[in-house]
Amino acid sequence: MIAHVKTSIPGPNSIKYKSVSEKYESRCLTLQAPIVWDHAEGVTVWDVDGNRYIDWTSGVLVTNVGHSHPKLAGAISEQAKRLLNCYDFPTVERVTLAERMVKLAPENLDKAFFATVGSEAVDSAVRVSKRYTRKFEIISFYGGFHGRTTGTMSLAGKMSTKKQFGPVISGIIHVPFPDMYRNPFGSSERDVGGQCLEFMDTAVNAQSTGSIAALIVEPYQGAAGFLFPPDGFLKSLEKWCMDHDIVFILDEIQSSFGRTGKFLALEWENLKPNLVCIGKGIGSGMPISCLLAESEIMDSLEEGDMSSTWGGNPICCAASHAILDIFTEEHLVENSLKIGEHMKSRLKAMQDKCPYLGDVRGRGLIIGLDIVKDKRTKERDPETTWKIINECCKHGLIIGAVSGNVIRVAPPLVISEEEADESLDIMEKVLTNL
Ligand SMILES: Cc1ncc(COP(=O)(O)O)c(C=O)c1O
């Protein structure tokens, strides 16, 4: 048994450090279950009161190889003793990581550029698309999330990401995303993917000045509540981009590194985007991101056009090498698919027993639990969602939510079936005793 909560929640030490946080830190950070983390290993987290939990968050879909994996920690500490930073001078760690990343990608993507965080990789993708096409408009989706810099915030299809932070950059054209649970066109019987594709031409015709550089989309929308589009939708988007001669950018910041049960989510539909943004799991806790690109597009930038102080620094590249080794040695992509299917089927079975569990959706180890007031109206229920988050925490399971009411089931990909079952038992107990 992992879960072991021996104090009231929050425990006395968590209360103490939370009050320091309230006094000295900005309250802009995301609200979490009421504990202060101390250390973690694999899927297990200890708080500062010695309570033990199973983690369904992976930070925020980051620690795919598990918390503080010894091989990763070893690679980081060895590299720290050798070389920490040398800006854009090539290092063995960086150039060989570029080679490994390109070899793992579809054939058309033959160049890699390393940055620090996801937003920076997305900003870079937008920048290179503009230079390549000499155009400036970008198509993005309702509900989409691509980061929090001014550029990426402007792409967001949700007001909460940009409220009162305007003006945003101009030239962003927003179009509806095929949400299969809450159809953006209402309760129509028609295929939502087809409806969205049909509407794209209308929306573009109304909003564009005829200067579209690129379209950006997530393989599944994360921050909007883990919305997976219907099969074939992304392939149709790829064709749409080709037909309109614009750059197709796939934002795999959170879906890459095995999260959906494939190394890259694009493998589900054999997609061939022109640019792919990768983040989170590539560092499993270290700040590194990567833009994979077709060389014709990437090489439209001149020397000195794009770089960053910490981009591709040796310590993060050494970490990513260790992570790629761990993926192979521990079969993490396969485990994500296998345990993900197991968790999804047990969670779906809970739907009948819980009046609030409106939808269970996902692929691999990214599953969303849509908590609603009424399964018929699908009205979102943030209040019950928070009750579930707090109750799970009291029973030794750490979860988080997006979009106010969608619980994120995203444990580290190293989770075993026994660990998954223990955590599912906690969730079942909480859902059936609310
Ligand atoms: C799809 C997607 N794109 C971009 C980002 C931004 O990444 P970062 O927070 O590392 O800048 C995120 C972060 O959650 C994301 O989920």
PDBQT file of the ligand as one rigid body, heavy atoms in Angstrom, charges set to zero:
ROOT
HETATM    1  C1  LIG A 501      -0.640  22.202 -25.246  1.00  0.00    +0.000 C 
HETATM    2  C2  LIG A 501       0.265  23.132 -24.484  1.00  0.00    +0.000 A 
HETATM    3  N1  LIG A 501       1.010  24.020 -25.156  1.00  0.00    +0.000 NA
HETATM    4  C3  LIG A 501       1.844  24.869 -24.533  1.00  0.00    +0.000 A 
HETATM    5  C4  LIG A 501       1.946  24.873 -23.148  1.00  0.00    +0.000 A 
HETATM    6  C5  LIG A 501       2.864  25.853 -22.472  1.00  0.00    +0.000 C 
HETATM    7  O1  LIG A 501       3.939  25.184 -21.878  1.00  0.00    +0.000 OA
HETATM    8  P1  LIG A 501       4.812  25.888 -20.731  1.00  0.00    +0.000 P 
HETATM    9  O2  LIG A 501       3.929  26.039 -19.537  1.00  0.00    +0.000 OA
HETATM   10  O3  LIG A 501       5.933  24.912 -20.502  1.00  0.00    +0.000 OA
HETATM   11  O4  LIG A 501       5.286  27.180 -21.274  1.00  0.00    +0.000 OA
HETATM   12  C6  LIG A 501       1.182  23.963 -22.408  1.00  0.00    +0.000 A 
HETATM   13  C7  LIG A 501       1.267  23.957 -20.935  1.00  0.00    +0.000 C 
HETATM   14  O5  LIG A 501       0.457  23.431 -20.231  1.00  0.00    +0.000 OA
HETATM   15  C8  LIG A 501       0.320  23.062 -23.085  1.00  0.00    +0.000 A 
HETATM   16  O6  LIG A 501      -0.426  22.187 -22.422  1.00  0.00    +0.000 OA
ENDROOT
TORSDOF 0
